[in-house]
Amino acid sequence: MITFRDFTYAYPTSEAPVLRDISLDVRPGRFHGLIGASGSGKSTLAMAAAGFIPHAQGGEHTGSVTVGDLVVADTPLPELVTRVGLVQQDPFNQISGARFSVREEIAFGCENLGIERDAMRERVEEVMERLRIGHLADRSPYELSGGQQQVVAVASMLVMRPDVLILDEPTSQLDPGGSRMVVEALAAIRATGMTVLLVEHKLELLAEHADELHVVADGRIVAEGAPADILTDPRMDAWGIGRTRFTVAATEARRDGMWSQERALPVTLDGAADGFRAAIKGEQE
Ligand SMILES: Nc1ncnc2c1ncn2[C@@H]1O[C@H](COP(=O)(O)OP(=O)(O)OP(=O)(O)O)[C@@H](O)[C@H]1O
């Protein structure tokens, strides 16, 4: 679906490339997570996948990024938005400023695509229902909470029916309540089988939802695989990423002889609960 091949990129003001030899496959129907230390290149990669790089940012690149049969560098942004939707960190900055209600705000992208009125209304209602924001339809986008605004930003992308939805740390500027709203929206999107690429520091969120993780370190993809394998990889600290609370707790328990060497370290609450249950049962026997 999205394919990077030997993609190297430098911003106009960069002294050295910030992405190097990236080869990556975002596959249909899969939920991909992108992790890495701050400044490793995740947002740059997300922008390259959505075409903001090179179209909006300029810079120098070698190698290629393709979305389906389109070569990103050769495809104008207005054509790419129907294939790849990008939701960024700051919900406020994503409001168009051109529309007075949430319903109109969500329709805005479709209007620009010239979609016929009835079809557009249908799409807007459908996406509001799927993300459970129908009750916000007549409110001003500016009156909403950060979490609500971010879900509206997601809806504004989904309404254009892209093949892939990319989200760059969509909860990083939200309070816990706002984050929960966005996470619920993500779960609803995942349930539809949509292809997703999520840039995220919250490892537990990825452990719960992602099919596959890609680790970025110093502009390169240094590891890829299932969340259970990547999030317990001994190199996680060296990559500057850290671990889930569940992995940390089980690692300490293992040091104290309470978590068996044979049992894999957990990355989810269920995995941790199972392991600790087994350990307690073992003690009682
Ligand atoms: N517009 C820009 N011009 C020049 N350099 C940039 C630009 N944006 C980012 N960079 C640099 O590119 C590198 C990668 O940045 P990027 O924002 O992609 O990292 P990141 O992994 O998303 O970080 P974070 O987790 O903090 O968001 C960093 O060294 C950053 O300073």
The ligand as an ORCA input file, in Angstrom:
! r2SCAN-3c Opt
* xyz 0 1
  N      11.479     21.477      9.101
  C      12.662     20.964      9.473
  N      13.814     21.468      8.996
  C      15.008     20.961      9.359
  N      15.167     19.923     10.208
  C      14.054     19.379     10.724
  C      12.740     19.870     10.391
  N      11.831     19.133     11.077
  C      12.530     18.236     11.789
  N      13.865     18.375     11.585
  C      14.942     17.564     12.163
  O      14.807     16.255     11.643
  C      15.116     15.289     12.637
  C      13.941     14.328     12.797
  O      12.832     15.062     13.314
  P      11.385     14.418     13.488
  O      10.477     15.508     13.939
  O      11.046     13.680     12.253
  O      11.658     13.395     14.670
  P      10.598     12.595     15.576
  O      11.145     11.229     15.741
  O       9.239     12.735     14.997
  O      10.683     13.382     16.948
  P       9.545     13.575     18.103
  O       9.297     12.215     18.680
  O      10.199     14.508     19.067
  O       8.331     14.163     17.424
  C      15.444     16.058     13.909
  O      16.850     16.189     13.991
  C      14.803     17.402     13.680
  O      15.514     18.421     14.346
*
